[in-house]
Amino acid sequence: MRELKKQLEVLLINHFRDSYAEFPRGRIVLAESPDFVVKVPSKRRLGIELTRLSPETSVDAFESHINEIQLRIIELAKELFERNNPHKLFVKFRFSGEYPISEVSELSLAARLSAIIRHAVQSKNPRSNFSLTIHAKLPHEIEQLLLVHHPNLKTNVWEVANNLGLSDNVIHDIQTAIDKKEEKLELYRRKKCDEYWLLITADYLRGTRNYHVQNQLQNHNFQSGFDRVFLMELINERVFELSV
């Protein structure tokens, strides 16, 4: 489990580098406390710690039943994909809430998704990094797919997008994520880096409250001792720098 966690962190830091135009040039080195050190040509060192946005929310029995169906479909699709494909992928499935899925359609939907993903990556080099977001020509039960590949990933990791649930208060949850890493900042500083960044990842930003999350992010000052704090929305491939 720890080895898989590190593989995913390597995949995510490289996805961040590819998504954020101002990421400094340099060699990314896997480390501990913080997770990565970037060695830039000017001999400066940048420490980057990763964390995941975890909404504090509950799931009722009906939502749990829906989630079980989604998990079965994803597992079936992954099994079908793995039969004849060398790529190891990090895949996020964003299901539509408008179209219920019957148990009798699970296998056919899984087969279609496996075929779509197989077709999308068939010309991609398994030894290189790549990411793909798929919107078009999907079954109506699926809104979006995110496929991310990195050579360090040794097993397929396929998940429901926002599998941790919806947030009652996105701003509060972001500050909570920052605070949890803030407690370890003195430990990170022992690496004697010139700057320390915190990268918070989220599948996509959607709360139970009806307000524009992006506006909330732009108008809020978060409390942090990190030099820079970023929020990366994986499904929509957006990076926000938070005001600290």
Sine and cosine of phi, psi and omega as CSV:
sin_phi,cos_phi,sin_psi,cos_psi,sin_omega,cos_omega
0.00,0.00,-0.67,0.74,0.01,-1.00
-0.91,0.42,-0.63,0.78,0.02,-1.00
-0.89,0.45,-0.66,0.75,0.03,-1.00
-0.91,0.42,-0.64,0.77,0.03,-1.00
-0.86,0.51,-0.69,0.72,0.00,-1.00
-0.93,0.38,-0.61,0.80,0.06,-1.00
-0.87,0.49,-0.68,0.73,0.00,-1.00
-0.93,0.38,-0.60,0.80,0.04,-1.00
-0.90,0.43,-0.64,0.77,0.06,-1.00
-0.89,0.46,-0.69,0.73,0.03,-1.00
-0.87,0.49,-0.70,0.71,-0.06,-1.00
-0.94,0.35,-0.63,0.77,0.00,-1.00
-0.92,0.40,-0.59,0.80,0.04,-1.00
-0.95,0.32,-0.57,0.82,0.08,-1.00
-0.91,0.42,-0.63,0.78,0.06,-1.00
-0.89,0.45,-0.72,0.70,0.02,-1.00
-0.85,0.53,-0.68,0.74,-0.03,-1.00
-0.95,0.30,-0.44,0.90,-0.08,-1.00
-1.00,-0.02,-0.35,0.94,-0.09,-1.00
-0.93,-0.37,0.94,-0.34,-0.13,-0.99
-0.89,0.46,-0.44,0.90,-0.07,-1.00
-1.00,-0.06,0.17,0.99,0.05,-1.00
-0.88,0.47,0.77,-0.64,-0.09,-1.00
-0.93,0.37,0.57,-0.82,0.10,-1.00
-0.94,0.33,0.65,-0.76,0.00,-1.00
0.39,-0.92,0.03,-1.00,-0.04,-1.00
-1.00,-0.07,0.80,-0.61,0.03,-1.00
-1.00,0.03,0.84,-0.54,-0.04,-1.00
-0.91,-0.41,0.80,-0.60,0.07,-1.00
-0.91,0.40,0.74,-0.67,-0.07,-1.00
-0.61,-0.79,-0.17,-0.98,0.10,-1.00
-0.74,-0.68,0.75,-0.66,0.09,-1.00
0.78,0.62,0.94,0.35,0.13,0.99
-1.00,0.08,0.05,-1.00,-0.12,-0.99
-0.92,0.40,-0.55,0.84,-0.06,-1.00
-0.62,-0.78,0.51,-0.86,0.17,-0.99
-0.84,-0.54,0.80,-0.60,0.05,-1.00
-0.98,-0.18,0.86,-0.51,0.01,-1.00
-0.99,-0.15,0.95,-0.30,-0.08,-1.00
-1.00,-0.04,0.37,-0.93,-0.08,-1.00
-0.84,0.54,-0.47,0.88,-0.02,-1.00
-0.98,0.22,0.16,0.99,-0.01,-1.00
0.94,0.34,0.22,0.97,0.14,-0.99
-0.99,0.13,0.43,-0.91,-0.01,-1.00
-0.83,-0.56,0.75,-0.66,-0.01,-1.00
-0.90,-0.44,0.85,-0.53,0.07,-1.00
-0.99,-0.10,0.74,-0.68,0.00,-1.00
-0.80,-0.60,0.81,-0.59,0.07,-1.00
-0.95,-0.32,0.65,-0.76,0.00,-1.00
-0.95,-0.33,0.56,-0.83,0.15,-0.99
-0.48,-0.88,0.29,-0.96,-0.04,-1.00
-0.93,-0.38,0.65,-0.76,0.04,-1.00
-0.95,0.31,0.85,-0.53,-0.07,-1.00
-0.87,-0.49,0.99,-0.16,0.03,-1.00
-0.90,0.44,0.60,-0.80,0.09,-1.00
-1.00,-0.07,0.99,-0.11,-0.09,-1.00
-0.53,-0.85,0.31,-0.95,0.03,-1.00
-0.91,-0.42,0.40,-0.92,0.01,-1.00
-0.88,-0.48,0.82,-0.58,-0.03,-1.00
-0.98,0.19,0.09,-1.00,-0.12,-0.99
-0.89,0.46,-0.63,0.78,-0.01,-1.00
-0.90,0.43,-0.70,0.71,0.02,-1.00
-0.90,0.43,-0.58,0.82,0.03,-1.00
-0.89,0.45,-0.64,0.77,0.01,-1.00
-0.90,0.43,-0.70,0.72,0.04,-1.00
-0.87,0.49,-0.69,0.73,-0.04,-1.00
-0.90,0.44,-0.58,0.82,0.05,-1.00
-0.88,0.47,-0.66,0.75,0.04,-1.00
-0.90,0.44,-0.71,0.71,0.01,-1.00
-0.87,0.49,-0.67,0.74,0.00,-1.00
-0.90,0.43,-0.62,0.79,0.03,-1.00
-0.91,0.41,-0.66,0.75,0.01,-1.00
-0.89,0.46,-0.71,0.71,0.00,-1.00
-0.89,0.46,-0.69,0.72,-0.01,-1.00
-0.90,0.43,-0.66,0.75,0.05,-1.00
-0.89,0.45,-0.71,0.70,0.00,-1.00
-0.87,0.48,-0.66,0.75,0.01,-1.00
-0.90,0.43,-0.68,0.73,0.02,-1.00
-0.87,0.49,-0.68,0.74,0.01,-1.00
-0.91,0.41,-0.65,0.76,0.00,-1.00
-0.89,0.45,-0.66,0.75,-0.12,-0.99
-0.95,0.31,-0.24,0.97,-0.05,-1.00
-0.90,0.44,-0.54,0.84,-0.07,-1.00
-0.54,-0.84,0.56,0.83,0.00,-1.00
-0.69,-0.73,0.78,-0.62,-0.06,-1.00
-0.99,0.16,-0.26,0.96,-0.08,-1.00
-0.93,0.36,0.65,-0.76,0.16,-0.99
-0.96,-0.29,0.85,-0.52,-0.18,-0.98
-0.82,-0.57,0.57,-0.82,0.25,-0.97
-0.99,-0.13,0.91,-0.42,-0.12,-0.99
-0.82,-0.57,0.73,-0.68,0.09,-1.00
-0.91,-0.41,0.79,-0.62,0.01,-1.00
-0.96,-0.29,0.88,-0.48,0.08,-1.00
-0.98,-0.18,0.96,-0.28,-0.02,-1.00
-0.99,0.14,0.52,-0.85,0.09,-1.00
-0.99,0.13,0.69,-0.73,0.05,-1.00
-1.00,0.10,-0.07,1.00,-0.10,-1.00
-1.00,0.02,-0.31,0.95,-0.11,-0.99
-0.85,-0.53,0.96,-0.28,0.03,-1.00
-0.91,0.41,0.50,-0.86,-0.03,-1.00
-0.93,-0.38,0.85,-0.53,0.04,-1.00
-0.99,0.10,0.45,-0.90,-0.02,-1.00
-0.89,0.45,-0.51,0.86,-0.04,-1.00
-0.95,0.32,-0.34,0.94,-0.02,-1.00
-0.99,-0.10,0.01,1.00,-0.08,-1.00
-0.86,0.52,-0.75,0.66,-0.07,-1.00
-0.91,0.42,-0.70,0.71,-0.02,-1.00
-0.91,0.42,-0.62,0.79,0.03,-1.00
-0.92,0.39,-0.67,0.74,0.03,-1.00
-0.88,0.47,-0.65,0.76,0.00,-1.00
-0.90,0.43,-0.65,0.76,0.02,-1.00
-0.90,0.43,-0.68,0.73,-0.01,-1.00
-0.91,0.41,-0.66,0.75,0.04,-1.00
-0.87,0.50,-0.67,0.74,0.00,-1.00
-0.92,0.40,-0.65,0.76,0.01,-1.00
-0.89,0.46,-0.71,0.71,-0.02,-1.00
-0.93,0.37,-0.66,0.75,0.03,-1.00
-0.87,0.50,-0.69,0.72,0.01,-1.00
-0.91,0.42,-0.61,0.79,-0.06,-1.00
-0.92,0.39,-0.51,0.86,-0.10,-1.00
-0.96,-0.29,0.02,1.00,-0.15,-0.99
-0.88,0.47,-0.48,0.88,0.00,-1.00
-0.99,-0.15,0.09,1.00,-0.04,-1.00
-1.00,0.03,0.60,-0.80,0.00,-1.00
-0.98,0.18,0.87,-0.49,0.01,-1.00
-0.90,0.44,-0.23,0.97,-0.02,-1.00
-0.99,-0.10,0.12,0.99,-0.01,-1.00
-0.82,-0.57,0.28,-0.96,0.07,-1.00
-0.99,0.17,0.58,-0.81,0.20,-0.98
-0.30,-0.95,0.37,-0.93,0.11,-0.99
-0.63,-0.78,0.57,-0.82,-0.01,-1.00
-0.67,-0.74,0.68,-0.74,0.15,-0.99
-0.91,-0.42,0.81,-0.59,-0.07,-1.00
-0.92,-0.38,0.85,-0.53,0.05,-1.00
-0.91,-0.41,-0.64,0.77,-0.19,-0.98
-1.00,0.04,0.43,-0.90,0.11,-0.99
0.83,0.56,0.59,0.81,0.08,-1.00
-0.99,-0.14,0.42,-0.91,0.15,-0.99
-0.84,0.55,0.54,-0.84,-0.10,-0.99
-0.91,0.42,-0.24,0.97,0.05,-1.00
-0.97,0.24,-0.20,0.98,-0.05,-1.00
-0.88,-0.48,0.80,-0.59,0.02,-1.00
-1.00,0.08,-0.59,0.81,-0.18,-0.98
-0.28,-0.96,0.51,-0.86,0.12,-0.99
-0.80,-0.60,0.65,-0.76,0.15,-0.99
-0.88,-0.47,0.81,-0.59,0.05,-1.00
-0.88,-0.48,0.82,-0.57,0.04,-1.00
-0.78,-0.63,0.71,-0.71,0.00,-1.00
-0.78,-0.63,0.64,-0.77,0.16,-0.99
-0.59,-0.80,0.65,-0.76,-0.06,-1.00
-0.84,0.54,-0.41,0.91,0.00,-1.00
-0.96,0.29,-0.30,0.95,-0.02,-1.00
-0.97,0.23,0.88,-0.48,-0.11,-0.99
-0.98,-0.19,-0.11,0.99,0.02,-1.00
-0.59,-0.81,0.44,-0.90,0.03,-1.00
-0.97,0.26,0.71,-0.70,0.08,-1.00
-0.82,-0.57,0.97,-0.26,-0.06,-1.00
-0.89,-0.46,0.79,-0.62,-0.14,-0.99
-0.64,-0.77,0.39,-0.92,0.21,-0.98
-0.95,0.31,0.73,-0.68,0.08,-1.00
-0.91,0.42,0.65,-0.76,-0.07,-1.00
0.84,0.53,0.66,0.75,0.01,-1.00
-0.93,0.37,-0.17,0.99,0.08,-1.00
-1.00,0.06,-0.12,0.99,0.04,-1.00
0.97,-0.25,-0.01,-1.00,0.00,-1.00
-0.99,-0.13,0.48,-0.88,-0.04,-1.00
-1.00,-0.06,0.66,-0.75,0.15,-0.99
-0.98,0.21,-0.44,0.90,-0.03,-1.00
-0.47,-0.88,1.00,-0.09,-0.09,-1.00
-0.87,0.50,-0.68,0.73,-0.03,-1.00
-0.88,0.48,-0.69,0.72,0.03,-1.00
-0.88,0.47,-0.67,0.74,-0.03,-1.00
-0.92,0.39,-0.58,0.81,0.06,-1.00
-0.91,0.42,-0.71,0.70,0.01,-1.00
-0.89,0.45,-0.60,0.80,0.06,-1.00
-0.89,0.46,-0.67,0.74,0.04,-1.00
-0.89,0.46,-0.65,0.76,0.04,-1.00
-0.91,0.42,-0.72,0.70,-0.06,-1.00
-0.87,0.50,-0.61,0.79,-0.02,-1.00
-0.90,0.44,-0.58,0.82,0.03,-1.00
-0.99,0.10,-0.41,0.91,0.01,-1.00
-0.87,0.49,-0.56,0.83,-0.03,-1.00
-0.88,0.47,-0.40,0.92,-0.07,-1.00
-0.97,-0.25,0.10,0.99,-0.11,-0.99
-0.89,0.46,-0.60,0.80,0.03,-1.00
-0.89,0.45,-0.59,0.81,0.07,-1.00
-0.90,0.43,-0.68,0.73,0.01,-1.00
-0.88,0.47,-0.59,0.81,-0.07,-1.00
-0.92,0.39,-0.24,0.97,0.07,-1.00
-0.92,0.39,-0.32,0.95,0.06,-1.00
-0.96,0.29,-0.18,0.98,0.05,-1.00
0.83,0.55,0.70,0.71,0.11,-0.99
-0.99,0.17,0.33,-0.94,0.01,-1.00
-0.99,0.16,-0.48,0.88,0.05,-1.00
-0.61,-0.80,0.42,-0.91,0.07,-1.00
-0.77,-0.64,0.81,-0.58,0.04,-1.00
-0.92,-0.38,0.52,-0.85,0.15,-0.99
-0.90,-0.44,0.79,-0.61,0.04,-1.00
-0.92,-0.39,0.89,-0.46,0.06,-1.00
-0.98,-0.22,0.80,-0.60,0.02,-1.00
-0.95,-0.30,0.60,-0.80,0.06,-1.00
-0.63,-0.77,0.55,-0.83,0.02,-1.00
-0.90,0.44,-0.83,0.56,0.17,-0.99
-0.34,-0.94,0.44,-0.90,-0.11,-0.99
-1.00,-0.03,0.94,-0.35,0.08,-1.00
-0.45,-0.89,0.84,-0.54,-0.01,-1.00
-0.95,-0.32,0.14,-0.99,0.04,-1.00
-0.97,0.23,-0.36,0.93,0.03,-1.00
-1.00,0.10,0.52,-0.85,-0.08,-1.00
-1.00,-0.05,0.99,0.17,0.11,-0.99
-0.56,-0.83,0.28,-0.96,-0.05,-1.00
-0.99,0.14,0.95,-0.31,-0.11,-0.99
-0.89,0.46,-0.64,0.77,-0.05,-1.00
-0.88,0.47,-0.65,0.76,0.05,-1.00
-0.89,0.46,-0.64,0.77,0.03,-1.00
-0.88,0.48,-0.67,0.75,0.00,-1.00
-0.89,0.45,-0.68,0.73,-0.07,-1.00
-0.94,0.34,-0.43,0.90,-0.10,-0.99
-0.97,-0.23,0.13,0.99,-0.06,-1.00
-0.90,-0.44,0.68,-0.73,0.09,-1.00
-0.98,-0.18,0.90,-0.43,-0.01,-1.00
-1.00,0.04,0.43,-0.90,0.00,-1.00
-0.99,-0.13,0.86,-0.51,0.00,-1.00
-0.31,-0.95,0.53,-0.85,0.12,-0.99
-1.00,-0.05,-0.09,1.00,0.09,-1.00
-0.92,0.38,0.53,-0.85,0.02,-1.00
-0.91,0.42,-0.65,0.76,0.03,-1.00
-0.58,-0.81,0.60,-0.80,0.01,-1.00
-0.80,-0.60,0.76,-0.66,-0.04,-1.00
-0.84,-0.55,0.51,-0.86,0.14,-0.99
-0.86,-0.50,0.86,-0.51,0.00,-1.00
-0.95,-0.32,0.87,-0.49,0.04,-1.00
-1.00,-0.04,0.95,-0.31,-0.19,-0.98
-0.92,0.39,-0.78,0.63,-0.11,-0.99
-0.87,0.50,-0.69,0.73,-0.02,-1.00
-1.00,-0.04,0.03,1.00,0.04,-1.00
0.77,0.64,0.79,0.62,0.04,-1.00
-0.86,-0.50,0.57,-0.82,0.05,-1.00
-0.85,-0.52,0.81,-0.59,0.06,-1.00
-0.93,-0.37,0.75,-0.66,0.19,-0.98
-1.00,-0.03,0.83,-0.55,-0.06,-1.00
-1.00,0.06,0.55,-0.84,0.05,-1.00
-0.98,0.19,0.84,-0.54,0.02,-1.00
-0.77,-0.63,0.00,0.00,0.00,0.00
